Amino acid sequence: MLFEKPSSAFDAVTQRQTAHLIADVQAEAGFAALVIKRELGYAATEADDIAVLRTSQIEEMEPAKDFAFASAN
């Protein structure tokens, strides 16, 4: 399931609740989720893998635990 900026307009508490809801439904229904966001903080805590796109091309892709957040711009 694709989520494009699912919580960008929300405050921090609602963003976290939205992230948990997506994760809960994903686990319960057993589907994959592709979440498109600009905030890497979300990716650091919620993602299995991170891909950085520039001009619609994947520039960098790694498991979230190995991702070098300082190198992303």
SERODO-746578 format. One record per residue: residue in one letter; z, y, x of N, C-alpha, C in turn; residue number from 1. Coordinates in nm, 3 decimals, always signed. Layout:
// SERODO-746578
<lokol aa="a" n_z="Z" n_y="Y" n_x="X" ca_z="Z" ca_y="Y" ca_x="X" c_z="Z" c_y="Y" c_x="X" i="NUM"/>
...
This chain:
// SERODO-746578
<lokol aa="m" n_z="+0.000" n_y="-0.115" n_x="+0.084" ca_z="+0.000" ca_y="+0.000" ca_x="+0.000" c_z="+0.000" c_y="+0.122" c_x="+0.090" i="1"/>
<lokol aa="l" n_z="-0.076" n_y="+0.224" n_x="+0.053" ca_z="-0.089" ca_y="+0.346" ca_x="+0.132" c_z="-0.003" c_y="+0.457" c_x="+0.072" i="2"/>
<lokol aa="f" n_z="+0.077" n_y="+0.520" n_x="+0.158" ca_z="+0.158" ca_y="+0.635" ca_x="+0.119" c_z="+0.120" c_y="+0.750" c_x="+0.210" i="3"/>
<lokol aa="e" n_z="+0.060" n_y="+0.854" n_x="+0.156" ca_z="+0.024" ca_y="+0.969" ca_x="+0.237" c_z="+0.124" c_y="+1.081" c_x="+0.213" i="4"/>
<lokol aa="k" n_z="+0.201" n_y="+1.112" n_x="+0.317" ca_z="+0.306" ca_y="+1.214" ca_x="+0.311" c_z="+0.392" c_y="+1.196" c_x="+0.186" i="5"/>
<lokol aa="p" n_z="+0.457" n_y="+1.080" n_x="+0.171" ca_z="+0.528" ca_y="+1.051" ca_x="+0.047" c_z="+0.650" c_y="+1.137" c_x="+0.020" i="6"/>
<lokol aa="s" n_z="+0.699" n_y="+1.208" n_x="+0.120" ca_z="+0.822" ca_y="+1.285" ca_x="+0.097" c_z="+0.822" c_y="+1.420" c_x="+0.166" i="7"/>
<lokol aa="s" n_z="+0.707" n_y="+1.469" n_x="+0.205" ca_z="+0.700" ca_y="+1.593" ca_x="+0.284" c_z="+0.762" c_y="+1.713" c_x="+0.214" i="8"/>
<lokol aa="a" n_z="+0.754" n_y="+1.721" n_x="+0.083" ca_z="+0.803" ca_y="+1.838" ca_x="+0.010" c_z="+0.951" c_y="+1.826" c_x="-0.026" i="9"/>
<lokol aa="f" n_z="+1.016" n_y="+1.716" n_x="+0.010" ca_z="+1.155" ca_y="+1.693" ca_x="-0.028" c_z="+1.252" c_y="+1.738" c_x="+0.079" i="10"/>
<lokol aa="d" n_z="+1.377" n_y="+1.759" n_x="+0.039" ca_z="+1.482" ca_y="+1.788" ca_x="+0.135" c_z="+1.513" c_y="+1.659" c_x="+0.213" i="11"/>
<lokol aa="a" n_z="+1.593" n_y="+1.672" n_x="+0.318" ca_z="+1.620" ca_y="+1.559" ca_x="+0.408" c_z="+1.684" c_y="+1.440" c_x="+0.337" i="12"/>
<lokol aa="v" n_z="+1.774" n_y="+1.465" n_x="+0.243" ca_z="+1.841" ca_y="+1.356" ca_x="+0.171" c_z="+1.740" c_y="+1.280" c_x="+0.086" i="13"/>
<lokol aa="t" n_z="+1.656" n_y="+1.352" n_x="+0.014" ca_z="+1.556" ca_y="+1.288" ca_x="-0.071" c_z="+1.450" c_y="+1.217" c_x="+0.012" i="14"/>
<lokol aa="q" n_z="+1.416" n_y="+1.272" n_x="+0.129" ca_z="+1.322" ca_y="+1.204" ca_x="+0.219" c_z="+1.378" c_y="+1.068" c_x="+0.260" i="15"/>
<lokol aa="r" n_z="+1.506" n_y="+1.063" n_x="+0.296" ca_z="+1.569" ca_y="+0.938" ca_x="+0.338" c_z="+1.574" c_y="+0.840" c_x="+0.222" i="16"/>
<lokol aa="q" n_z="+1.605" n_y="+0.887" n_x="+0.101" ca_z="+1.608" ca_y="+0.801" ca_x="-0.017" c_z="+1.469" c_y="+0.744" c_x="-0.045" i="17"/>
<lokol aa="t" n_z="+1.367" n_y="+0.827" n_x="-0.029" ca_z="+1.230" ca_y="+0.781" ca_x="-0.050" c_z="+1.192" c_y="+0.674" c_x="+0.051" i="18"/>
<lokol aa="a" n_z="+1.230" n_y="+0.695" n_x="+0.177" ca_z="+1.202" ca_y="+0.596" ca_x="+0.281" c_z="+1.269" c_y="+0.463" c_x="+0.250" i="19"/>
<lokol aa="h" n_z="+1.395" n_y="+0.469" n_x="+0.205" ca_z="+1.466" ca_y="+0.345" ca_x="+0.171" c_z="+1.405" c_y="+0.277" c_x="+0.049" i="20"/>
<lokol aa="l" n_z="+1.361" n_y="+0.355" n_x="-0.048" ca_z="+1.297" ca_y="+0.298" ca_x="-0.166" c_z="+1.167" c_y="+0.227" c_x="-0.129" i="21"/>
<lokol aa="i" n_z="+1.086" n_y="+0.289" n_x="-0.045" ca_z="+0.962" ca_y="+0.225" ca_x="+0.001" c_z="+0.995" c_y="+0.094" c_x="+0.073" i="22"/>
<lokol aa="a" n_z="+1.094" n_y="+0.097" n_x="+0.162" ca_z="+1.132" ca_y="-0.023" ca_x="+0.237" c_z="+1.185" c_y="-0.133" c_x="+0.144" i="23"/>
<lokol aa="d" n_z="+1.266" n_y="-0.095" n_x="+0.045" ca_z="+1.321" ca_y="-0.194" ca_x="-0.048" c_z="+1.212" c_y="-0.259" c_x="-0.132" i="24"/>
<lokol aa="v" n_z="+1.122" n_y="-0.178" n_x="-0.187" ca_z="+1.013" ca_y="-0.232" ca_x="-0.269" c_z="+0.920" c_y="-0.316" c_x="-0.183" i="25"/>
<lokol aa="q" n_z="+0.895" n_y="-0.272" n_x="-0.062" ca_z="+0.809" ca_y="-0.347" ca_x="+0.031" c_z="+0.869" c_y="-0.484" c_x="+0.059" i="26"/>
<lokol aa="a" n_z="+0.997" n_y="-0.490" n_x="+0.086" ca_z="+1.062" ca_y="-0.618" ca_x="+0.116" c_z="+1.065" c_y="-0.708" c_x="-0.007" i="27"/>
<lokol aa="e" n_z="+1.094" n_y="-0.650" n_x="-0.121" ca_z="+1.103" ca_y="-0.728" ca_x="-0.245" c_z="+0.967" c_y="-0.783" c_x="-0.288" i="28"/>
<lokol aa="a" n_z="+0.864" n_y="-0.700" n_x="-0.279" ca_z="+0.731" ca_y="-0.740" ca_x="-0.325" c_z="+0.649" c_y="-0.809" c_x="-0.215" i="29"/>
<lokol aa="g" n_z="+0.691" n_y="-0.793" n_x="-0.091" ca_z="+0.623" ca_y="-0.858" ca_x="+0.020" c_z="+0.488" c_y="-0.799" c_x="+0.055" i="30"/>
<lokol aa="f" n_z="+0.474" n_y="-0.667" n_x="+0.046" ca_z="+0.347" ca_y="-0.604" ca_x="+0.082" c_z="+0.363" c_y="-0.522" c_x="+0.209" i="31"/>
<lokol aa="a" n_z="+0.250" n_y="-0.493" n_x="+0.271" ca_z="+0.250" ca_y="-0.405" ca_x="+0.388" c_z="+0.240" c_y="-0.261" c_x="+0.341" i="32"/>
<lokol aa="a" n_z="+0.299" n_y="-0.171" n_x="+0.415" ca_z="+0.293" ca_y="-0.029" ca_x="+0.381" c_z="+0.237" c_y="+0.049" c_x="+0.499" i="33"/>
<lokol aa="l" n_z="+0.139" n_y="+0.132" n_x="+0.470" ca_z="+0.085" ca_y="+0.225" ca_x="+0.568" c_z="+0.131" c_y="+0.363" c_x="+0.524" i="34"/>
<lokol aa="v" n_z="+0.215" n_y="+0.425" n_x="+0.607" ca_z="+0.272" ca_y="+0.554" ca_x="+0.573" c_z="+0.213" c_y="+0.658" c_x="+0.668" i="35"/>
<lokol aa="i" n_z="+0.149" n_y="+0.758" n_x="+0.612" ca_z="+0.089" ca_y="+0.864" ca_x="+0.691" c_z="+0.183" c_y="+0.984" c_x="+0.686" i="36"/>
<lokol aa="k" n_z="+0.235" n_y="+1.023" n_x="+0.802" ca_z="+0.329" ca_y="+1.135" ca_x="+0.810" c_z="+0.305" c_y="+1.211" c_x="+0.939" i="37"/>
<lokol aa="r" n_z="+0.351" n_y="+1.333" n_x="+0.940" ca_z="+0.347" ca_y="+1.414" ca_x="+1.062" c_z="+0.480" c_y="+1.408" c_x="+1.136" i="38"/>
<lokol aa="e" n_z="+0.586" n_y="+1.370" n_x="+1.067" ca_z="+0.719" ca_y="+1.367" ca_x="+1.127" c_z="+0.743" c_y="+1.236" c_x="+1.200" i="39"/>
<lokol aa="l" n_z="+0.756" n_y="+1.241" n_x="+1.331" ca_z="+0.777" ca_y="+1.119" ca_x="+1.408" c_z="+0.919" c_y="+1.066" c_x="+1.394" i="40"/>
<lokol aa="g" n_z="+1.012" n_y="+1.148" n_x="+1.347" ca_z="+1.148" ca_y="+1.100" ca_x="+1.324" c_z="+1.151" c_y="+0.986" c_x="+1.224" i="41"/>
<lokol aa="y" n_z="+1.072" n_y="+0.997" n_x="+1.120" ca_z="+1.060" ca_y="+0.889" ca_x="+1.021" c_z="+1.008" c_y="+0.763" c_x="+1.088" i="42"/>
<lokol aa="a" n_z="+0.907" n_y="+0.777" n_x="+1.168" ca_z="+0.847" ca_y="+0.662" ca_x="+1.235" c_z="+0.948" c_y="+0.595" c_x="+1.328" i="43"/>
<lokol aa="a" n_z="+1.029" n_y="+0.674" n_x="+1.393" ca_z="+1.126" ca_y="+0.619" ca_x="+1.487" c_z="+1.226" c_y="+0.526" c_x="+1.420" i="44"/>
<lokol aa="t" n_z="+1.260" n_y="+0.556" n_x="+1.294" ca_z="+1.362" ca_y="+0.477" ca_x="+1.227" c_z="+1.309" c_y="+0.376" c_x="+1.127" i="45"/>
<lokol aa="e" n_z="+1.189" n_y="+0.397" n_x="+1.075" ca_z="+1.140" ca_y="+0.314" ca_x="+0.965" c_z="+1.019" c_y="+0.227" c_x="+0.999" i="46"/>
<lokol aa="a" n_z="+0.945" n_y="+0.260" n_x="+1.102" ca_z="+0.818" ca_y="+0.192" ca_x="+1.129" c_z="+0.833" c_y="+0.071" c_x="+1.221" i="47"/>
<lokol aa="d" n_z="+0.744" n_y="-0.024" n_x="+1.203" ca_z="+0.732" ca_y="-0.135" ca_x="+1.298" c_z="+0.639" c_y="-0.094" c_x="+1.411" i="48"/>
<lokol aa="d" n_z="+0.529" n_y="-0.027" n_x="+1.375" ca_z="+0.429" ca_y="+0.019" ca_x="+1.471" c_z="+0.395" c_y="+0.164" c_x="+1.443" i="49"/>
<lokol aa="i" n_z="+0.352" n_y="+0.236" n_x="+1.546" ca_z="+0.313" ca_y="+0.376" ca_x="+1.534" c_z="+0.175" c_y="+0.393" c_x="+1.593" i="50"/>
<lokol aa="a" n_z="+0.090" n_y="+0.464" n_x="+1.519" ca_z="-0.042" ca_y="+0.500" ca_x="+1.569" c_z="-0.054" c_y="+0.652" c_x="+1.562" i="51"/>
<lokol aa="v" n_z="-0.103" n_y="+0.713" n_x="+1.669" ca_z="-0.126" ca_y="+0.856" ca_x="+1.672" c_z="-0.277" c_y="+0.877" c_x="+1.662" i="52"/>
<lokol aa="l" n_z="-0.316" n_y="+0.956" n_x="+1.561" ca_z="-0.457" ca_y="+0.985" ca_x="+1.541" c_z="-0.488" c_y="+1.127" c_x="+1.581" i="53"/>
<lokol aa="r" n_z="-0.604" n_y="+1.146" n_x="+1.638" ca_z="-0.656" ca_y="+1.279" ca_x="+1.669" c_z="-0.803" c_y="+1.276" c_x="+1.635" i="54"/>
<lokol aa="t" n_z="-0.846" n_y="+1.370" n_x="+1.558" ca_z="-0.984" ca_y="+1.377" ca_x="+1.509" c_z="-1.029" c_y="+1.242" c_x="+1.450" i="55"/>
<lokol aa="s" n_z="-0.943" n_y="+1.186" n_x="+1.368" ca_z="-0.968" ca_y="+1.062" ca_x="+1.293" c_z="-0.986" c_y="+0.939" c_x="+1.383" i="56"/>
<lokol aa="q" n_z="-0.942" n_y="+0.946" n_x="+1.505" ca_z="-0.951" ca_y="+0.832" ca_x="+1.596" c_z="-0.811" c_y="+0.796" c_x="+1.645" i="57"/>
<lokol aa="i" n_z="-0.782" n_y="+0.667" n_x="+1.655" ca_z="-0.653" ca_y="+0.624" ca_x="+1.708" c_z="-0.650" c_y="+0.655" c_x="+1.857" i="58"/>
<lokol aa="e" n_z="-0.556" n_y="+0.740" n_x="+1.895" ca_z="-0.541" ca_y="+0.780" ca_x="+2.035" c_z="-0.436" c_y="+0.696" c_x="+2.106" i="59"/>
<lokol aa="e" n_z="-0.336" n_y="+0.653" n_x="+2.032" ca_z="-0.225" ca_y="+0.577" ca_x="+2.090" c_z="-0.167" c_y="+0.488" c_x="+1.980" i="60"/>
<lokol aa="m" n_z="-0.136" n_y="+0.362" n_x="+2.013" ca_z="-0.075" ca_y="+0.272" ca_x="+1.916" c_z="+0.017" c_y="+0.176" c_x="+1.988" i="61"/>
<lokol aa="e" n_z="+0.143" n_y="+0.171" n_x="+1.943" ca_z="+0.242" ca_y="+0.085" ca_x="+2.007" c_z="+0.347" c_y="+0.045" c_x="+1.905" i="62"/>
<lokol aa="p" n_z="+0.423" n_y="-0.060" n_x="+1.936" ca_z="+0.540" ca_y="-0.089" ca_x="+1.853" c_z="+0.634" c_y="+0.031" c_x="+1.857" i="63"/>
<lokol aa="a" n_z="+0.698" n_y="+0.062" n_x="+1.747" ca_z="+0.785" ca_y="+0.179" ca_x="+1.739" c_z="+0.892" c_y="+0.179" c_x="+1.847" i="64"/>
<lokol aa="k" n_z="+0.945" n_y="+0.062" n_x="+1.878" ca_z="+1.053" ca_y="+0.055" ca_x="+1.978" c_z="+1.003" c_y="+0.091" c_x="+2.118" i="65"/>
<lokol aa="d" n_z="+0.873" n_y="+0.081" n_x="+2.144" ca_z="+0.816" ca_y="+0.111" ca_x="+2.274" c_z="+0.747" c_y="+0.247" c_x="+2.281" i="66"/>
<lokol aa="f" n_z="+0.740" n_y="+0.315" n_x="+2.169" ca_z="+0.663" ca_y="+0.438" ca_x="+2.162" c_z="+0.731" c_y="+0.550" c_x="+2.240" i="67"/>
<lokol aa="a" n_z="+0.653" n_y="+0.623" n_x="+2.319" ca_z="+0.706" ca_y="+0.735" ca_x="+2.398" c_z="+0.692" c_y="+0.862" c_x="+2.314" i="68"/>
<lokol aa="f" n_z="+0.797" n_y="+0.901" n_x="+2.244" ca_z="+0.790" ca_y="+1.014" ca_x="+2.152" c_z="+0.761" c_y="+1.144" c_x="+2.225" i="69"/>
<lokol aa="a" n_z="+0.800" n_y="+1.160" n_x="+2.347" ca_z="+0.775" ca_y="+1.283" ca_x="+2.420" c_z="+0.627" c_y="+1.303" c_x="+2.447" i="70"/>
<lokol aa="s" n_z="+0.549" n_y="+1.193" n_x="+2.449" ca_z="+0.406" ca_y="+1.207" ca_x="+2.481" c_z="+0.322" c_y="+1.244" c_x="+2.360" i="71"/>
<lokol aa="a" n_z="+0.377" n_y="+1.232" n_x="+2.241" ca_z="+0.301" ca_y="+1.264" ca_x="+2.119" c_z="+0.299" c_y="+1.414" c_x="+2.098" i="72"/>
<lokol aa="n" n_z="+0.182" n_y="+1.466" n_x="+2.055" ca_z="+0.176" ca_y="+1.609" ca_x="+2.025" c_z="+0.106" c_y="+1.637" c_x="+1.897" i="73"/>
